[in-house]
Amino acid sequence: MLQPKSKTAFTASSVKSRLNRGFTLIELMIVIAIVGIIFAMTFPAVSRMIVNHHADSLVSELELDIQFARNLAITNTNPIFVLPLGGDWNNGWLIRDNFTNALQRQRGSIDRPIAEWGGIVSSYTTGAPLIFNALGRSDTPGQFVINVPGSACNRQARIQIQSLGQIVIRRVSNC
């Protein structure tokens, strides 16, 4: 039994022309429109994620430096001061050995504040330091409130320094 020949015969030139065809202008515009819509939908979520990360890193950096200052006071048996940079905690802070007046660490700068997107509110009066004595106790118990506007659920963190030098962190979300 003979089989009928197919009406479409594939030749090398027809296969080659189909492979080199590419995209039409309309197809390209549709893809760009879809990508634009997806970007527009995800941009607010990504920007909130960046702000949340900034708030979390502020809390982590301040906590780390407070623990560093306390441990340094115990190790060196000297009072250690954590001072606001330029009198404002939003600019950053300095950690100084009170006995030698040596700068141990600096976070942030006046030109480039560490809390440029948000705010660090302190119960310490303007320019007043957080002080740890040689036993690691705080001569000036108080708290810091870190609030970064634009974060998801208005996230806020409270870093409380107790008189024994213990650091207590409370995170609050208002969802």
C-alpha positions as CSV (number, residue, x, y, z in Angstrom):
1,M,0.0,0.0,0.0
2,L,1.3,3.3,-1.0
3,Q,1.3,6.2,1.4
4,P,0.4,9.6,0.2
5,K,3.1,12.1,0.2
6,S,2.7,14.9,2.7
7,K,1.7,18.2,1.3
8,T,4.3,20.1,3.4
9,A,7.7,19.1,2.5
10,F,10.4,20.4,4.9
11,T,13.3,21.7,3.1
12,A,16.5,23.1,4.7
13,S,15.6,26.6,3.6
14,S,12.1,26.5,5.1
15,V,13.3,25.2,8.5
16,K,16.1,27.9,8.5
17,S,13.6,30.7,7.8
18,R,11.4,29.6,10.6
19,L,14.3,29.6,13.1
20,N,15.5,33.1,12.1
21,R,12.0,34.7,12.2
22,G,12.4,36.4,15.7
23,F,9.9,38.6,17.5
24,T,7.5,41.0,15.9
25,L,7.2,44.6,17.3
26,I,3.8,43.8,18.7
27,E,5.0,40.7,20.6
28,L,7.9,42.8,22.0
29,M,5.6,45.6,23.1
30,I,3.3,43.1,24.9
31,V,6.2,41.6,26.8
32,I,7.4,45.0,27.8
33,A,3.9,45.9,29.0
34,I,3.7,42.8,31.1
35,V,7.1,43.4,32.7
36,G,6.1,47.0,33.4
37,I,2.9,45.8,35.1
38,I,4.7,43.3,37.2
39,F,7.3,45.9,38.2
40,A,4.6,48.4,39.2
41,M,2.9,45.8,41.3
42,T,6.1,44.7,43.1
43,F,7.7,48.1,43.6
44,P,5.8,49.1,46.8
45,A,6.5,45.7,48.4
46,V,10.2,45.9,47.5
47,S,10.6,49.4,48.8
48,R,8.9,48.5,52.1
49,M,11.2,45.5,52.3
50,I,14.2,47.8,51.9
51,V,12.9,50.1,54.7
52,N,12.3,47.2,57.0
53,H,15.8,46.0,56.4
54,H,17.1,49.4,57.3
55,A,15.1,49.5,60.5
56,D,16.3,46.0,61.5
57,S,20.0,46.9,60.7
58,L,19.7,50.1,62.9
59,V,18.5,47.9,65.8
60,S,21.2,45.4,65.3
61,E,24.0,47.9,65.0
62,L,22.9,49.8,68.1
63,E,22.5,46.6,70.1
64,L,25.9,45.3,68.9
65,D,27.7,48.6,69.8
66,I,26.0,48.8,73.3
67,Q,27.1,45.2,74.0
68,F,30.6,46.1,72.7
69,A,30.8,49.1,75.0
70,R,29.6,47.1,78.0
71,N,32.1,44.3,77.4
72,L,34.9,46.8,76.9
73,A,34.1,48.5,80.2
74,I,34.3,45.1,82.0
75,T,37.5,44.1,80.1
76,N,39.4,47.3,80.6
77,T,37.9,48.1,84.0
78,N,37.3,51.7,82.8
79,P,34.1,53.6,82.3
80,I,33.0,53.5,78.7
81,F,30.9,56.2,77.1
82,V,28.5,55.8,74.2
83,L,27.9,59.4,72.9
84,P,25.6,60.7,70.3
85,L,27.5,62.0,67.3
86,G,27.1,65.7,67.0
87,G,24.6,65.6,69.9
88,D,22.1,63.6,67.8
89,W,21.7,59.8,67.9
90,N,20.3,59.9,64.3
91,N,23.8,60.9,63.1
92,G,25.4,57.9,64.8
93,W,27.4,57.4,67.9
94,L,30.9,57.2,69.3
95,I,32.3,54.7,71.9
96,R,35.0,56.3,74.0
97,D,37.1,55.0,76.9
98,N,36.6,57.6,79.6
99,F,40.0,57.0,81.2
100,T,42.1,57.3,78.1
101,N,39.6,59.3,76.0
102,A,40.5,57.0,73.2
103,L,37.9,56.5,70.4
104,Q,37.0,52.8,70.3
105,R,34.4,52.8,67.6
106,Q,32.4,55.2,65.5
107,R,29.2,54.4,63.7
108,G,27.7,56.9,61.2
109,S,28.8,60.5,60.6
110,I,27.3,64.0,60.5
111,D,27.6,64.2,56.7
112,R,26.0,60.7,56.3
113,P,23.6,60.1,59.2
114,I,23.1,56.4,60.2
115,A,19.3,57.0,60.5
116,E,18.8,59.0,57.4
117,W,15.5,57.2,56.6
118,G,14.1,57.1,60.1
119,G,14.5,58.2,63.6
120,I,16.3,57.1,66.8
121,V,14.5,58.7,69.7
122,S,16.4,58.5,73.0
123,S,15.4,59.0,76.6
124,Y,18.9,60.4,77.1
125,T,18.9,64.2,77.0
126,T,20.6,65.8,74.0
127,G,24.3,65.1,74.1
128,A,24.1,62.9,77.3
129,P,26.1,59.7,77.0
130,L,25.2,56.2,77.9
131,I,27.8,55.1,80.5
132,F,29.0,51.7,81.5
133,N,31.1,51.4,84.6
134,A,33.9,48.8,85.2
135,L,31.4,46.3,86.4
136,G,29.4,46.5,83.2
137,R,26.5,48.3,84.9
138,S,24.9,51.3,83.4
139,D,25.3,54.5,85.3
140,T,22.6,56.0,83.1
141,P,19.8,53.5,82.4
142,G,17.5,54.6,79.6
143,Q,16.0,53.5,76.3
144,F,16.2,54.0,72.6
145,V,13.2,53.9,70.3
146,I,13.9,53.1,66.7
147,N,11.1,54.0,64.3
148,V,11.5,54.1,60.6
149,P,8.5,55.6,58.7
150,G,7.4,53.6,55.7
151,S,8.2,50.3,57.1
152,A,5.5,47.5,56.9
153,C,3.1,47.6,59.9
154,N,4.9,50.7,61.3
155,R,7.6,48.6,62.9
156,Q,9.2,50.0,66.0
157,A,11.9,48.7,68.3
158,R,12.7,49.7,71.8
159,I,16.2,49.0,73.2
160,Q,16.1,49.4,76.9
161,I,19.3,49.5,79.0
162,Q,18.7,48.6,82.6
163,S,20.9,49.6,85.5
164,L,22.6,46.2,85.7
165,G,23.7,46.8,82.0
166,Q,21.2,44.3,80.7
167,I,19.8,45.1,77.2
168,V,16.2,44.3,76.6
169,I,14.8,44.7,73.0
170,R,11.1,44.9,72.4
171,R,9.8,44.9,68.8
172,V,6.3,46.4,68.1
173,S,4.3,46.1,64.9
174,N,1.0,47.9,64.5
175,C,-0.7,45.8,61.9
